[in-house]
């Protein structure tokens, strides 16, 4: 197996798939060239402004309800979303698990993208959790005796403001084909799941509770019947989370729990306290004692704690502590089951962000080999006496690691930049380019070329797909990526920014150099995601918002301030969106984070506040009509709490009066909207559950199939109006052909690399078929997979321009059940669910 993996690594390197990734990872570690990529409150602040954030968990309930509603709807639009990646640049991985120490089958959890499964040692993956609608993942555990039994804890536990809550524990007994929710729906996030290796119906769960605010759901839970019922067995206080739990593999009645006192508000963070510590139970959780001998005193107010037990020598236990300021508090080792601990110093790999990390791993075959995961990853081969940095070419910010029993040199690692495989304990690592879980903040399509997509992403900078190939995205700009724009008259001119309005321009498509554009407003109060736009009437004219509005007439080389403070003042208030009417360039709109909306009808000479009738919510976007100078849409973030505030408003008189057009939209933050370019008054809306559309500003219908239930942060439509692009927070980018939307049965030509399904055998007895249209001639293949991703049948085909029909023969031993049929044309994929009967 190891030789096969090394051969695969060589093939991938020869093909060049990872070249842009290696370039990106290298630059990400150069702090002199790129800004620090540290967690910020921007993502969650807009969703909970201006009230108590305690209802954040209600958002997951709404997403679940909306997912069920969509499944019940009879879909008539015949629209299908296709993934546009990136697959060679990935987002945050929160956990990696294998079955009983092996690595043939792997499961990985994504921060907001669900669960993926690999049946080929991590070289290809398939998502297996999408139907559950709640895709933020905290932890995964595989039953050590029954390898098809998998537990998933939802809700990311890394305590950043962009960590989404979950709705408890899920269980699969068929390797991820079907799932059952086991409860703990108020746990908010799951830090760890530990299974008794001898009696696997006994399970312990570390529940963190709410990210914002206190609650009594925090603590350690136990089930003795495979998750059917739960009992809270360790509870310290409503401020103390269960963050880690581990079971002695030889004496499973001995359980260790890491408890973490943490409180968070919008503007304050307390990431340590006197109740933080390690607790031990020697009677399977009935009673607990706090371990203290050699560990940090409670008066030092320890922060997040991670624990690990040596599998080959379970009396050896390790713990990593965060101090009260978020720095590294030290590594501790015990040789006697936790009675006495000794301190081991190490480099500060947390840099005040220890609450975001807190994981330690010990080799299952060598109790002296340990790994600490932080901004960097360090390894010790002598129990913490000496340390060596490993995984130096991987993306920083490490959260997950799986060390298999069967090969002590193999190491599977997850960071904010994806999934990596190392066959030599971390000295060299291979990036696995088959997971599309990028967390995009913003994105756009090149106005001159729909094959080119751009997106700014959490902790992954600004990225570009330039060859209509989701496997060949390239990292083009650093920091956290936000707004990105392409000159509509010259695709060589690209604008990109990193956090706090650090705006740059490149005039060379090959990106040989960047020009800094923020000098004139560098001292202003700015948003974490600073909005700017290219004026629709003049490609050399730009507008940008800090707490005031600026205009540039020379592509950003110099700026003129147009306004005073358009916010209510205060350090946290800033402009969030700027828009120009495409019908009348004298009409300018500006929205702010504290609910102000301003309009100028005289090219910025003066502005009027038109927000008096709007809800006091963070304004996410302003969308002037593309046909009427008087009509404008405003979208709003936030939850409705108890005041039933709308999420989308319409004005037909430039903001003088407003009407609520939320209609049947679910109670979720709305992040963006865009008018159809070919159909008057058709509006597309992106919210935290997907994309919807309306033809009458009141009745909204989910758009298309195959878009996962993740937040869609930004949507864009190409110049022809035929294609819509969605940039998601957790599953990368998607594209859909909307040229036939609302035209029932219309047999139009398909444009370019887009598979348009006409008919297929969703239910079949012997031989499934598929009929589809395609825009160009391509070589391709038809494949049938089982639900675990294993290939059952494959057929090479030549796909012609226009209509195509293919059938595929299956092995006679295939039984009744559900399978996937995939169609590949060039680099374009389509997946269909099919069911065999009889």
KEROVEX-971769 format. One record per residue (C-alpha): residue in three letters; y, z, x. Coordinates in steps of 0.5 Angstrom, whole numbers, padded with zeros to 4 digits, always signed. Example, Ala and Ser with C-alpha at 12.3 -4.5 7.8 and 13.67 -1.06 7.14 Angstrom:
BEGIN
ala-0009+0016+0025;ser-0002+0014+0027;
END
This chain:
BEGIN
unk+0000+0000+0000;unk+0005+0002+0006;unk+0004-0005+0009;unk+0005-0008+0002;unk+0012-0005+0002;unk+0014-0006+0009;unk+0012-0014+0007;unk+0016-0014+0001;unk+0022-0011+0005;unk+0022-0016+0010;unk+0021-0022+0004;unk+0027-0019+0001;unk+0031-0018+0007;unk+0030-0026+0009;unk+0032-0028+0002;unk+0038-0024+0003;unk+0039-0020-0003;unk+0041-0014+0000;unk+0046-0017+0004;unk+0052-0015+0000;unk+0049-0008-0002;unk+0049-0007+0006;unk+0056-0009+0007;unk+0058-0005+0001;unk+0054+0002+0003;unk+0057+0001+0010;unk+0064+0001+0008;unk+0063+0006+0003;unk+0062+0011+0008;unk+0068+0009+0012;unk+0073+0014+0010;unk+0079+0011+0014;unk+0078+0005+0010;unk+0077+0007+0003;unk+0079+0013-0001;unk+0075+0019-0003;unk+0070+0018-0009;unk+0071+0024-0012;unk+0069+0026-0019;unk+0076+0026-0024;unk+0077+0029-0031;unk+0080+0022-0033;unk+0073+0020-0037;unk+0073+0026-0041;unk+0080+0028-0042;unk+0081+0022-0046;unk+0075+0023-0051;unk+0077+0031-0052;unk+0085+0030-0052;unk+0089+0034-0055;unk+0084+0039-0058;unk+0078+0044-0056;unk+0073+0040-0053;unk+0067+0044-0056;unk+0065+0038-0061;unk+0063+0034-0055;unk+0056+0035-0057;unk+0057+0032-0064;unk+0059+0025-0061;unk+0051+0025-0059;unk+0049+0026-0066;unk+0054+0021-0068;unk+0051+0016-0063;unk+0044+0017-0066;unk+0046+0017-0073;unk+0049+0010-0072;unk+0043+0007-0068;unk+0039+0009-0074;unk+0044+0006-0079;unk+0044-0001-0074;unk+0036-0001-0074;unk+0036-0001-0082;unk+0041-0006-0082;unk+0039-0013-0084;unk+0042-0017-0078;unk+0044-0024-0080;unk+0049-0026-0074;unk+0043-0029-0070;unk+0047-0027-0064;unk+0043-0024-0057;unk+0046-0020-0051;unk+0044-0022-0044;unk+0045-0018-0038;unk+0049-0020-0033;unk+0048-0015-0028;unk+0049-0013-0023;unk+0042-0012-0021;unk+0043-0011-0013;unk+0049-0006-0014;unk+0047+0000-0018;unk+0050+0006-0021;unk+0048+0014-0021;unk+0041+0016-0021;unk+0040+0023-0023;unk+0032+0024-0022;unk+0026+0020-0019;unk+0019+0022-0021;unk+0012+0020-0020;unk+0005+0022-0023;unk+0001+0027-0019;unk+0004+0026-0012;unk+0003+0018-0012;unk+0008+0013-0012;unk+0005+0007-0016;unk+0008+0009-0022;unk+0015+0012-0022;unk+0020+0014-0027;unk+0027+0014-0026;unk+0033+0017-0030;unk+0040+0014-0030;unk+0046+0018-0031;unk+0048+0014-0037;unk+0043+0009-0037;unk+0036+0012-0040;unk+0030+0012-0036;unk+0026+0006-0032;unk+0019+0005-0031;unk+0016+0002-0025;unk+0009+0000-0024;unk+0009-0003-0017;unk+0012+0003-0013;unk+0019+0002-0014;unk+0020-0006-0013;unk+0021-0008-0020;unk+0023-0003-0026;unk+0024-0004-0034;unk+0028+0001-0039;unk+0023+0005-0043;unk+0028+0009-0047;unk+0033+0005-0050;unk+0030+0006-0057;unk+0032+0013-0057;unk+0040+0012-0057;unk+0041+0018-0052;unk+0041+0015-0045;unk+0044+0020-0041;unk+0039+0023-0037;unk+0038+0030-0033;unk+0031+0031-0031;unk+0024+0028-0032;unk+0017+0031-0031;unk+0010+0028-0031;unk+0004+0032-0033;unk+0000+0033-0027;unk-0007+0032-0031;unk-0005+0027-0036;unk-0001+0022-0032;unk+0001+0018-0039;unk+0005+0025-0041;unk+0012+0024-0039;unk+0018+0029-0041;unk+0025+0027-0041;unk+0031+0032-0041;unk+0037+0029-0044;unk+0044+0030-0042;unk+0046+0029-0034;unk+0047+0036-0031;unk+0052+0034-0025;unk+0058+0038-0029;unk+0063+0032-0028;unk+0068+0030-0033;unk+0064+0024-0034;unk+0057+0027-0035;unk+0055+0025-0042;unk+0051+0031-0046;unk+0044+0029-0049;unk+0040+0032-0055;unk+0034+0036-0052;unk+0027+0034-0049;unk+0023+0028-0051;unk+0016+0027-0050;unk+0011+0021-0049;unk+0004+0021-0049;unk+0003+0014-0047;unk+0007+0012-0041;unk+0014+0011-0044;unk+0012+0007-0050;unk+0013+0011-0055;unk+0017+0018-0055;unk+0018+0024-0060;unk+0024+0029-0059;unk+0022+0036-0058;unk+0028+0040-0060;unk+0033+0044-0056;unk+0038+0039-0059;unk+0044+0044-0057;unk+0042+0045-0050;unk+0047+0040-0048;unk+0044+0038-0041;unk+0038+0039-0038;unk+0038+0041-0030;unk+0030+0041-0029;unk+0023+0041-0033;unk+0017+0045-0029;unk+0010+0044-0032;unk+0005+0049-0030;unk+0000+0045-0026;unk-0006+0048-0028;unk-0005+0049-0036;unk+0000+0043-0037;unk+0002+0045-0044;unk+0006+0051-0041;unk+0013+0048-0039;unk+0019+0051-0037;unk+0026+0048-0038;unk+0033+0050-0035;unk+0038+0048-0040;unk+0046+0048-0038;unk+0049+0049-0044;unk+0056+0046-0046;unk+0060+0043-0040;unk+0067+0045-0043;unk+0067+0052-0046;unk+0062+0058-0047;unk+0055+0058-0051;unk+0049+0062-0052;unk+0044+0056-0051;unk+0044+0057-0044;unk+0038+0059-0040;unk+0031+0058-0039;unk+0026+0056-0044;unk+0019+0056-0045;unk+0014+0052-0049;unk+0006+0054-0049;unk+0004+0048-0053;unk+0007+0042-0050;unk+0014+0043-0053;unk+0012+0043-0060;unk+0016+0050-0060;unk+0021+0054-0055;unk+0022+0061-0053;unk+0028+0063-0049;unk+0026+0067-0044;unk+0031+0068-0039;unk+0039+0069-0042;unk+0044+0072-0037;unk+0051+0070-0041;unk+0054+0065-0045;unk+0057+0063-0039;unk+0051+0062-0034;unk+0047+0056-0034;unk+0040+0055-0032;unk+0040+0050-0027;unk+0034+0049-0024;unk+0027+0052-0025;unk+0020+0052-0020;unk+0013+0054-0021;unk+0008+0056-0016;unk+0003+0051-0016;unk-0003+0056-0014;unk+0000+0062-0018;unk+0003+0059-0024;unk+0005+0065-0027;unk+0010+0066-0022;unk+0016+0062-0024;unk+0023+0062-0020;unk+0030+0060-0024;unk+0037+0059-0021;unk+0042+0061-0026;unk+0049+0059-0025;unk+0056+0062-0028;unk+0060+0056-0029;unk+0066+0055-0034;unk+0070+0049-0035;unk+0077+0047-0039;unk+0081+0041-0039;unk+0085+0043-0033;unk+0081+0049-0030;unk+0074+0049-0027;unk+0070+0056-0025;unk+0064+0054-0021;unk+0061+0061-0019;unk+0061+0068-0021;unk+0057+0074-0021;unk+0052+0072-0025;unk+0049+0067-0021;unk+0043+0068-0017;unk+0035+0067-0017;unk+0031+0070-0021;unk+0023+0071-0021;unk+0018+0072-0026;unk+0011+0074-0024;unk+0008+0074-0031;unk+0010+0067-0034;unk+0017+0068-0036;unk+0016+0075-0040;unk+0020+0079-0035;unk+0025+0077-0029;unk+0028+0080-0023;unk+0034+0078-0019;unk+0032+0077-0012;unk+0037+0079-0007;unk+0035+0081+0000;unk+0038+0076+0004;unk+0041+0072-0001;unk+0049+0072-0002;unk+0052+0078-0006;unk+0054+0077-0013;unk+0061+0079-0011;unk+0062+0073-0007;unk+0061+0069-0014;unk+0056+0064-0012;unk+0056+0057-0015;unk+0051+0052-0016;unk+0044+0054-0013;unk+0038+0049-0012;unk+0031+0051-0011;unk+0024+0048-0008;unk+0017+0051-0007;unk+0013+0048-0001;unk+0007+0045-0004;unk+0002+0046+0002;unk+0004+0053+0003;unk+0007+0056-0004;unk+0009+0063+0000;unk+0015+0059+0003;unk+0021+0058-0002;unk+0028+0054+0000;unk+0034+0055-0004;unk+0041+0052-0003;unk+0047+0055-0005;unk+0054+0053-0007;unk+0060+0058-0005;unk+0065+0060-0010;unk+0070+0054-0008;unk+0065+0049-0008;unk+0063+0048-0001;unk+0056+0049+0002;unk+0054+0056+0002;unk+0048+0056+0006;unk+0041+0054+0006;unk+0036+0060+0005;unk+0028+0061+0007;unk+0023+0066+0005;unk+0016+0066+0008;unk+0014+0072+0003;unk+0015+0069-0004;unk+0022+0070-0005;unk+0022+0078-0003;unk+0026+0077+0003;unk+0030+0071+0005;unk+0034+0069+0012;unk+0040+0064+0012;unk+0040+0058+0015;unk+0047+0054+0017;unk+0048+0047+0016;unk+0054+0042+0016;unk+0058+0042+0009;unk+0056+0036+0006;unk+0059+0038-0001;unk+0067+0038+0001;unk+0069+0043-0005;unk+0064+0039-0010;unk+0058+0043-0009;unk+0058+0043-0017;unk+0056+0036-0017;unk+0050+0036-0012;unk+0046+0042-0011;unk+0039+0039-0010;unk+0034+0041-0004;unk+0027+0038-0003;unk+0021+0040+0001;unk+0016+0036+0004;unk+0009+0037+0000;unk+0005+0036+0006;unk+0010+0040+0011;unk+0013+0046+0009;unk+0018+0046+0015;unk+0021+0039+0013;unk+0027+0040+0008;unk+0032+0035+0005;unk+0039+0037+0003;unk+0042+0032-0002;unk+0050+0032-0002;unk+0055+0027-0001;unk+0051+0026+0005;unk+0043+0027+0006;unk+0041+0032+0012;unk+0034+0033+0014;unk+0031+0039+0018;unk+0024+0038+0021;unk+0024+0046+0023;unk+0026+0050+0017;unk+0033+0049+0017;unk+0034+0051+0024;unk+0037+0044+0026;unk+0039+0038+0022;unk+0040+0031+0022;unk+0043+0026+0018;unk+0039+0021+0014;unk+0040+0015+0009;unk+0046+0013+0013;unk+0046+0006+0010;unk+0045+0008+0003;unk+0051+0009-0002;unk+0054+0017-0001;unk+0053+0022-0007;unk+0045+0024-0007;unk+0042+0027-0013;unk+0035+0025-0013;unk+0029+0025-0009;unk+0022+0024-0010;unk+0017+0026-0004;unk+0010+0023-0006;unk+0004+0027-0003;unk+0000+0021-0001;unk+0004+0019+0004;unk+0009+0024+0008;unk+0013+0018+0011;unk+0015+0015+0004;unk+0021+0018+0001;unk+0025+0015-0006;unk+0032+0017-0007;unk+0037+0016-0012;unk+0045+0016-0011;unk+0051+0014-0014;unk+0050+0007-0011;unk+0042+0007-0014;unk+0035+0007-0012;unk+0033+0007-0005;unk+0026+0007-0002;unk+0025+0009+0005;unk+0018+0009+0009;unk+0020+0013+0015;unk+0023+0019+0012;unk+0030+0017+0011;unk+0031+0013+0018;unk+0031+0006+0014;unk+0032+0005+0007;unk+0031-0001+0003;unk+0035-0002-0004;unk+0031-0004-0010;unk+0035-0009-0013;unk+0032-0009-0020;unk+0036-0004-0024;unk+0042-0005-0028;unk+0046+0001-0029;unk+0053+0000-0027;unk+0058+0005-0030;unk+0064+0000-0031;unk+0071+0003-0033;unk+0074-0004-0034;unk+0072-0012-0033;unk+0074-0019-0034;unk+0072-0026-0034;unk+0075-0031-0029;unk+0080-0035-0034;unk+0078-0041-0030;unk+0070-0040-0029;unk+0066-0036-0034;unk+0060-0036-0029;unk+0065-0031-0025;unk+0065-0024-0027;unk+0069-0018-0024;unk+0068-0011-0026;unk+0071-0004-0023;unk+0066+0002-0023;unk+0065+0009-0022;unk+0064+0011-0015;unk+0062+0003-0014;unk+0069+0000-0013;unk+0071-0007-0015;unk+0065-0012-0016;unk+0064-0019-0017;unk+0059-0024-0020;unk+0061-0031-0017;unk+0054-0035-0018;unk+0052-0034-0025;unk+0047-0030-0022;unk+0046-0022-0024;unk+0042-0021-0017;unk+0048-0024-0013;unk+0054-0019-0015;unk+0058-0017-0009;unk+0062-0011-0007;unk+0070-0013-0006;unk+0074-0007-0006;unk+0073+0000-0005;unk+0074+0007-0008;unk+0073+0008-0016;unk+0074+0001-0019;unk+0079+0000-0025;unk+0083-0006-0028;unk+0082-0012-0024;unk+0085-0019-0026;unk+0085-0026-0024;unk+0090-0031-0024;unk+0089-0036-0030;unk+0092-0042-0026;unk+0089-0040-0019;unk+0082-0037-0018;unk+0083-0035-0011;unk+0088-0030-0013;unk+0085-0023-0015;unk+0088-0017-0016;unk+0084-0010-0016;unk+0086-0003-0015;unk+0083+0004-0014;unk+0085+0011-0017;unk+0092+0013-0018;unk+0095+0006-0018;unk+0093+0003-0011;unk+0094-0004-0013;unk+0092-0010-0008;unk+0092-0017-0008;unk+0088-0022-0005;unk+0090-0030-0004;unk+0084-0032-0001;unk+0077-0032-0005;unk+0073-0030+0001;unk+0077-0024+0001;unk+0079-0025+0008;unk+0085-0020+0007;unk+0089-0016+0002;unk+0096-0015+0001;unk+0098-0008-0002;unk+0103-0008-0008;unk+0104-0001-0010;unk+0110+0001-0005;unk+0115+0001-0010;unk+0112+0006-0015;unk+0107+0010-0010;unk+0111+0017-0011;unk+0110+0016-0019;unk+0106+0020-0023;unk+0100+0015-0025;unk+0094+0015-0029;unk+0087+0015-0025;unk+0086+0008-0028;unk+0093+0005-0028;unk+0094-0001-0032;unk+0097-0007-0030;unk+0097-0014-0033;unk+0099-0021-0032;unk+0104-0024-0036;unk+0101-0029-0041;unk+0107-0034-0040;unk+0108-0034-0033;unk+0102-0032-0028;unk+0107-0030-0022;unk+0110-0024-0027;unk+0106-0017-0027;unk+0107-0011-0031;unk+0105-0004-0029;unk+0105+0003-0032;unk+0106+0009-0029;unk+0110+0014-0033;unk+0115+0009-0034;unk+0114+0001-0034;unk+0115-0004-0028;unk+0116-0011-0028;unk+0114-0016-0022;unk+0117-0023-0022;unk+0113-0025-0015;unk+0106-0023-0016;unk+0107-0016-0015;unk+0110-0016-0008;unk+0116-0013-0011;unk+0118-0009-0017;unk+0123-0007-0022;unk+0123-0001-0026;unk+0125-0002-0034;unk+0124+0005-0037;unk+0125+0012-0036;unk+0119+0017-0038;unk+0115+0014-0044;unk+0111+0020-0044;unk+0112+0027-0047;unk+0113+0029-0039;unk+0108+0034-0036;unk+0103+0033-0030;unk+0098+0030-0034;unk+0101+0025-0038;unk+0102+0017-0036;unk+0102+0010-0039;unk+0094+0008-0041;unk+0095+0001-0043;unk+0101-0005-0043;unk+0100-0011-0047;unk+0105-0017-0048;unk+0105-0022-0054;unk+0101-0028-0053;unk+0106-0031-0058;unk+0112-0028-0056;unk+0113-0026-0049;unk+0119-0022-0051;unk+0115-0017-0055;unk+0112-0012-0050;unk+0108-0006-0052;unk+0106+0001-0048;unk+0101+0006-0050;unk+0101+0013-0046;unk+0095+0018-0045;unk+0099+0023-0050;unk+0099+0019-0056;unk+0106+0015-0055;unk+0107+0008-0057;unk+0113+0004-0055;unk+0115-0003-0057;unk+0120-0008-0054;unk+0122-0014-0058;unk+0128-0016-0052;unk+0124-0017-0046;unk+0124-0010-0044;unk+0132-0009-0045;unk+0130-0003-0049;unk+0124+0000-0052;unk+0123+0004-0059;unk+0118+0009-0060;unk+0113+0007-0066;unk+0108+0012-0066;unk+0111+0017-0071;unk+0105+0015-0076;unk+0100+0014-0071;unk+0095+0020-0069;unk+0096+0024-0063;unk+0090+0021-0059;unk+0090+0018-0052;unk+0091+0010-0053;unk+0086+0006-0050;unk+0089-0001-0052;unk+0094-0005-0055;unk+0092-0012-0058;unk+0097-0016-0060;unk+0095-0022-0065;unk+0094-0029-0062;unk+0097-0032-0068;unk+0102-0028-0071;unk+0108-0024-0067;unk+0108-0019-0072;unk+0101-0016-0072;unk+0098-0011-0067;unk+0092-0007-0066;unk+0092+0000-0063;unk+0085+0003-0061;unk+0085+0011-0060;unk+0080+0015-0056;unk+0078+0022-0058;unk+0074+0025-0064;unk+0076+0027-0071;unk+0075+0034-0071;unk+0077+0037-0078;unk+0083+0032-0079;unk+0079+0025-0080;unk+0084+0022-0075;unk+0083+0014-0075;unk+0080+0011-0069;unk+0084+0004-0070;unk+0090+0002-0073;unk+0094-0004-0075;unk+0101-0006-0076;unk+0104-0012-0079;unk+0111-0011-0077;unk+0111-0009-0070;unk+0109-0002-0071;unk+0114+0000-0076;unk+0109+0002-0081;unk+0101+0003-0079;unk+0095+0002-0083;unk+0088+0006-0082;unk+0083+0000-0081;unk+0077+0004-0078;unk+0073+0003-0085;unk+0066+0004-0083;unk+0067+0005-0076;unk+0063+0011-0073;unk+0066+0017-0071;unk+0066+0015-0064;unk+0072+0014-0059;unk+0074+0006-0059;unk+0075+0004-0052;unk+0078-0003-0053;unk+0079-0009-0058;unk+0080-0017-0058;unk+0081-0022-0063;unk+0077-0028-0064;unk+0080-0034-0060;unk+0077-0039-0066;unk+0077-0035-0072;unk+0083-0032-0075;unk+0083-0025-0076;unk+0076-0024-0073;unk+0077-0017-0069;unk+0071-0015-0064;unk+0071-0007-0063;unk+0068-0004-0057;unk+0067+0004-0058;unk+0062+0009-0054;unk+0056+0006-0058;unk+0057-0001-0057;unk+0060-0007-0060;unk+0062-0009-0067;unk+0066-0014-0071;unk+0070-0015-0077;unk+0073-0021-0081;unk+0077-0017-0086;unk+0079-0011-0082;unk+0075-0006-0086;unk+0068-0007-0086;unk+0065-0007-0079;unk+0058-0010-0077;unk+0054-0009-0070;unk+0055-0015-0066;unk+0048-0018-0064;unk+0042-0015-0061;unk+0039-0013-0054;unk+0045-0009-0053;unk+0043-0002-0051;unk+0046+0004-0054;unk+0051+0006-0049;unk+0059+0006-0048;unk+0062+0000-0048;unk+0069+0001-0044;unk+0072-0006-0044;unk+0071-0013-0047;unk+0073-0020-0046;unk+0073-0027-0049;unk+0073-0033-0044;unk+0078-0038-0045;unk+0074-0043-0050;unk+0073-0037-0055;unk+0065-0038-0054;unk+0063-0032-0050;unk+0064-0025-0051;unk+0063-0020-0045;unk+0062-0013-0045;unk+0063-0008-0039;unk+0058-0002-0041;unk+0058+0005-0038;unk+0051+0006-0036;unk+0048-0001-0036;unk+0052-0006-0033;unk+0055-0012-0036;unk+0053-0017-0042;unk+0054-0023-0045;unk+0054-0026-0052;unk+0055-0033-0055;unk+0059-0032-0061;unk+0060-0040-0062;unk+0056-0040-0068;unk+0058-0033-0071;unk+0058-0033-0078;unk+0055-0040-0079;unk+0049-0039-0082;unk+0043-0044-0079;unk+0048-0048-0075;unk+0045-0052-0070;unk+0050-0053-0064;unk+0049-0054-0057;unk+0048-0049-0052;unk+0053-0048-0047;unk+0050-0047-0040;unk+0045-0042-0038;unk+0045-0039-0044;unk+0038-0038-0048;unk+0039-0039-0056;unk+0033-0037-0059;unk+0031-0041-0065;unk+0024-0038-0067;unk+0019-0034-0064;unk+0012-0031-0067;unk+0014-0024-0067;unk+0008-0022-0070;unk+0002-0027-0068;unk-0006-0027-0068;unk-0008-0031-0062;unk-0003-0035-0059;unk+0005-0033-0059;unk+0010-0038-0058;unk+0018-0039-0058;unk+0023-0044-0059;unk+0030-0044-0056;unk+0035-0048-0054;unk+0038-0049-0047;unk+0044-0052-0044;unk+0042-0055-0038;unk+0035-0057-0035;unk+0032-0051-0031;unk+0025-0049-0028;unk+0023-0043-0031;unk+0017-0039-0034;unk+0014-0035-0040;unk+0011-0028-0039;unk+0008-0023-0043;unk+0008-0016-0041;unk+0005-0009-0044;unk+0010-0004-0045;unk+0009-0001-0039;unk+0012-0007-0035;unk+0005-0010-0033;unk+0004-0017-0033;unk-0001-0020-0038;unk+0000-0027-0038;unk+0005-0032-0034;unk+0006-0040-0035;unk+0011-0044-0031;unk+0015-0049-0035;unk+0020-0054-0034;unk+0026-0052-0039;unk+0030-0058-0042;unk+0037-0059-0044;unk+0037-0058-0052;unk+0031-0055-0056;unk+0025-0053-0053;unk+0018-0050-0055;unk+0013-0046-0051;unk+0006-0042-0053;unk+0002-0038-0048;unk-0005-0036-0048;unk-0007-0029-0047;unk-0013-0026-0044;unk-0018-0025-0049;unk-0019-0017-0048;unk-0012-0016-0050;unk-0012-0011-0056;unk-0007-0011-0062;unk-0001-0008-0061;unk+0006-0009-0059;unk+0008-0013-0053;unk+0014-0016-0049;unk+0015-0024-0048;unk+0020-0026-0043;unk+0023-0033-0042;unk+0026-0034-0035;unk+0031-0040-0034;unk+0034-0041-0027;unk+0037-0034-0027;unk+0038-0033-0034;unk+0033-0028-0038;unk+0031-0026-0045;unk+0026-0021-0047;unk+0023-0021-0054;unk+0018-0016-0057;unk+0012-0019-0060;unk+0006-0015-0064;unk-0001-0018-0064;unk-0005-0016-0070;unk-0013-0017-0071;
END
